[in-house]
Amino acid sequence: MLIKGGNANATVTQVLKDVYALKKPYGVLYKKKNITRPFEDQTSLEFFSKKSDCSLFMFGSHNKKRPNNLVIGRMYDYHVLDMVELGIEKFVSLKDIKNSKCPEGTKPMLIFAGDDFDVTEDYRRLKSLLIDFFRGPTVSNIRLAGLEYVLHFTALNGKIHFRSYKLLLKKSGCRTPRIELEEMGPSLDLVLRRTHLASDDLYKLSMKMPKALKPKKKKNISHDTFGTTYGRIHMQKQDLSKLQTRKMKGLKKRPAERKTVEKEENKSKRIKKN
Amino acid sequence: MEGQSVEELLAKAERDEAEKLQRITVHKELELEFDLGNLLASDRNPPTGLRCAGPTLEAELRGLARDNTQLLINQLWQLPTERVEEALVARLPEPTTRLPREKPVPRPRPLTRWQQFARLKGIRPKKKTNLVWDEVSGQWRRRWGYQRARDDTKEWLIEVPGNADPLEDQFAKRVQAKKERVAKNELNRLRNLARAHKMQLPSAAGMHPTGHQSKEELGRAMQVAKVSTASVGRFQERLPKEKAPRGTGKKRKFQPLFGDFAAEKKSQLELLRVMNSKKPQLDVTRATNKQMREEDQEEAAKRRKMSQKGKRKGGRQGPGGKRKGGPPRQGGKRKGGLGGKMSSGPPGLGGKRKGGQHQGGKRRK
């Protein structure tokens, strides 16, 4: 859901249009301006999400205090879960970069660089939010030649640089191709402003997985601290009479010996009968 | 000499390989973390090179992106691939990053009528074989469905039963019976589904959105509406032939404080007599019914627990809990809410009980 605020300017509108182009079949861009403030009142956002059945949204606005403002958020059960406000410092749009673009609806590759993304809770949630927003539908197979573009997020000096590149696969000596990148899409420099993150228990509730989806634990496998994997095998009782040992050729019964053994057996049998 | 040339060749081959791989290898201090299900890579290396770069930031960023993408592509190319319609397709693993859900986890559905009954009685599904031996065709056939073992519909001869009308079409009768069974099954399935949906969204006021309600539902809704007035339905008008609603009036009735002295004396003396008597008073039929029902439930619960735990622990002892067997005791009415042990029961039951199925847990009226 891409929504314009009451006072969205040209930059912000263009950003929303570009993101809509990136997310083409799965997004909805609202044309009219909506006079709401997400951080104060979330009811209108929740109403929109219920109507359009979307759980991710992006809201753009502009005022003197917060110029070029972009709010990215997600919902759980049609209530706002997380919201992050980002300021756009620099923006180069899709149409400003003149080269061929990739077709709509391709699943992008996402790369996050910089250790900031794991240090603060804010950044961690932002990373999870961006993954949620920009990854496409979950697929089980992917055509290797169809990996066309990559979105690269770098956290540097308190800013987040968002770049999108088109992938060119060049020949290398072996099976895996060499990558060359060509800048294609929108590039944004973002600054983290306010955040409205969900409380821990709401977040935990939203992460709850039904039992069927939980990864099944493999039984009889254990790991020790050194990384060695141990497995347990349950054996049935072995019939030792059928055990096959090494054959010693010298101990094999010769034909003469076998005859004597048979004779003795017959004798013993006759005795028994009597 | 030859040895040297062989060594040289090997070294050269190694160098060639390294050169080839050089085009796709990238050196990083910290390995990236990959989530191939999401086509995601996380680089934890601190971006020291970028901090000092000023005007060349874009080029630096692009270089970093190229390196990271190369590593991700290397990982992706190592996945198992297959050829689907002349395109090379890699099978992606499950995404490992846990992201919050959009909608809450669906609530567990309420049990259907059969499931409730089976739970109460302790009936468990019998394990059936997939194929059944069919004498007629002389082969193993499936139990139901296409080309099943004993197919009623394919019979060419049906005996007319003694009490049936000789001119009746038995084949048509069979087909009709089957249609009725199918319709009944479908009706029950839809009813179960409706019940499940009703539980999912508990609606208010008993009104149906489309207006198609059964007589009982309408009656219930009307009753509820009648009672939701300030005087709790006492002065509501009724239609000419409508009967008074049952269940109105006081829920508990107490005897007047003083009135019938003879009756009061009689009831007090009776109470004293029961309390002083050595033998307990018991209502036989009520006691046996309650007993049987409790036993059934306990059995069912135990069997369910056994089937869950018995698989893990394997071969534990069967339920060794005590049975309340024995003939029901004689006696008159039983008074009061005496739960727990009987003073004059058979010796086996009194005293300590094994197995934890304690009858005294429930209060009895």
Boltz contact constraints between the chains, C-beta under 6 A:
constraints:
  - contact:
      token1: [A, 55]
      token2: [B, 102]
      max_distance: 6.0
  - contact:
      token1: [A, 76]
      token2: [B, 100]
      max_distance: 6.0
  - contact:
      token1: [A, 77]
      token2: [B, 103]
      max_distance: 6.0
  - contact:
      token1: [A, 77]
      token2: [B, 104]
      max_distance: 6.0
  - contact:
      token1: [A, 109]
      token2: [B, 39]
      max_distance: 6.0
  - contact:
      token1: [A, 109]
      token2: [B, 72]
      max_distance: 6.0
  - contact:
      token1: [A, 110]
      token2: [B, 40]
      max_distance: 6.0
  - contact:
      token1: [A, 111]
      token2: [B, 41]
      max_distance: 6.0
  - contact:
      token1: [A, 111]
      token2: [B, 68]
      max_distance: 6.0
  - contact:
      token1: [A, 112]
      token2: [B, 42]
      max_distance: 6.0
  - contact:
      token1: [A, 113]
      token2: [B, 43]
      max_distance: 6.0
  - contact:
      token1: [A, 113]
      token2: [B, 64]
      max_distance: 6.0
  - contact:
      token1: [A, 114]
      token2: [B, 47]
      max_distance: 6.0
  - contact:
      token1: [A, 115]
      token2: [B, 44]
      max_distance: 6.0
  - contact:
      token1: [A, 115]
      token2: [B, 46]
      max_distance: 6.0
  - contact:
      token1: [A, 132]
      token2: [B, 99]
      max_distance: 6.0
  - contact:
      token1: [A, 135]
      token2: [B, 38]
      max_distance: 6.0
  - contact:
      token1: [A, 140]
      token2: [B, 92]
      max_distance: 6.0
  - contact:
      token1: [A, 141]
      token2: [B, 89]
      max_distance: 6.0
  - contact:
      token1: [A, 141]
      token2: [B, 91]
      max_distance: 6.0
  - contact:
      token1: [A, 142]
      token2: [B, 90]
      max_distance: 6.0
  - contact:
      token1: [A, 142]
      token2: [B, 92]
      max_distance: 6.0
  - contact:
      token1: [A, 143]
      token2: [B, 87]
      max_distance: 6.0
  - contact:
      token1: [A, 143]
      token2: [B, 89]
      max_distance: 6.0
  - contact:
      token1: [A, 144]
      token2: [B, 88]
      max_distance: 6.0
  - contact:
      token1: [A, 144]
      token2: [B, 90]
      max_distance: 6.0
  - contact:
      token1: [A, 150]
      token2: [B, 69]
      max_distance: 6.0
  - contact:
      token1: [A, 152]
      token2: [B, 65]
      max_distance: 6.0
  - contact:
      token1: [A, 156]
      token2: [B, 47]
      max_distance: 6.0
  - contact:
      token1: [A, 156]
      token2: [B, 50]
      max_distance: 6.0
  - contact:
      token1: [A, 161]
      token2: [B, 61]
      max_distance: 6.0
  - contact:
      token1: [A, 163]
      token2: [B, 61]
      max_distance: 6.0
  - contact:
      token1: [A, 165]
      token2: [B, 65]
      max_distance: 6.0
  - contact:
      token1: [A, 172]
      token2: [B, 23]
      max_distance: 6.0
  - contact:
      token1: [A, 172]
      token2: [B, 24]
      max_distance: 6.0
  - contact:
      token1: [A, 173]
      token2: [B, 20]
      max_distance: 6.0
  - contact:
      token1: [A, 174]
      token2: [B, 20]
      max_distance: 6.0
  - contact:
      token1: [A, 176]
      token2: [B, 24]
      max_distance: 6.0
  - contact:
      token1: [A, 176]
      token2: [B, 74]
      max_distance: 6.0
  - contact:
      token1: [A, 176]
      token2: [B, 77]
      max_distance: 6.0
  - contact:
      token1: [A, 178]
      token2: [B, 23]
      max_distance: 6.0
  - contact:
      token1: [A, 178]
      token2: [B, 24]
      max_distance: 6.0
  - contact:
      token1: [A, 179]
      token2: [B, 66]
      max_distance: 6.0
  - contact:
      token1: [A, 179]
      token2: [B, 69]
      max_distance: 6.0
  - contact:
      token1: [A, 179]
      token2: [B, 70]
      max_distance: 6.0
  - contact:
      token1: [A, 179]
      token2: [B, 73]
      max_distance: 6.0
  - contact:
      token1: [A, 181]
      token2: [B, 62]
      max_distance: 6.0
  - contact:
      token1: [A, 181]
      token2: [B, 65]
      max_distance: 6.0
  - contact:
      token1: [A, 181]
      token2: [B, 66]
      max_distance: 6.0
  - contact:
      token1: [A, 206]
      token2: [B, 100]
      max_distance: 6.0
  - contact:
      token1: [A, 206]
      token2: [B, 101]
      max_distance: 6.0
  - contact:
      token1: [A, 207]
      token2: [B, 98]
      max_distance: 6.0
  - contact:
      token1: [A, 207]
      token2: [B, 100]
      max_distance: 6.0
  - contact:
      token1: [A, 208]
      token2: [B, 105]
      max_distance: 6.0
  - contact:
      token1: [A, 210]
      token2: [B, 105]
      max_distance: 6.0
